[in-house]
Amino acid sequence: MSKKIVPLLIFIFVVFGVGIFVYRAIQSSEGNSSEQSQVALSALDALKSDGLSQLAVTYANGEKFDLSTIQSPIIILNFWASWCGPCVEEIPSFINLIKEYGGQVTLLAVSLDSDLDQMDQFLKGFEIKNKNIHVLIDPTFEVAQSMGTTKLPESYILGPDRKLVRKVSGSIDWTSIEMKAYINNLLTNP
């Protein structure tokens, strides 16, 4: 009888051990998710109250980006990547929006691609020759994480005072009637 009990006890201990491991893993991931949520909320609060005074990103050629050179009253800060399907979907509407609003709206398109050749190949499919579209890079995700970006694409609409007026998670049509009405309202009622 004792020969049957030993394997049963071993089985019970293994199942119990695996159960504890899984429980701790779930608790740990929930803790990380909670921490990420806190970082995101803090970043949003800071953007709403203090605004954006600088952005530690560069152009693909290594040249530093200087936020103070942007004169447009509205800035859309967009985090994207060439491997992100929804990001790809919204690029044409961004291009059309910036074209339509002339110098009133500037797009800061911050790529999270780590492979810059892949990003360049991807961008060749779009005609991005507008001085109000700046393609920047954040291959380490450091800037995106510091701003509380949790998924792609995410966009932050900044008003004339460079304070956050709206955050958009996911892909949208930036040339929709609703979005143009929203931007027109921002331009007429800063």
Secondary structure, 3 states (H helix, E strand, C coil): CHHHHHHHHHHHHHHHHHHHHHHHHHHHHHHHHHHHHHHHHHHHHHHHHCCCCCCCCEECCCCECCHHHCCCCEEEEEEECCCCHHHHHHHHHHHHHHHHHHHHEEEEEEECCCCHHHHHHHHCCCCCCCCCEEEEECCCCHHHHHCCCCCCCEEEEECCCCCEEEEEECCCCCCCHHHHHHHHHHHHCC
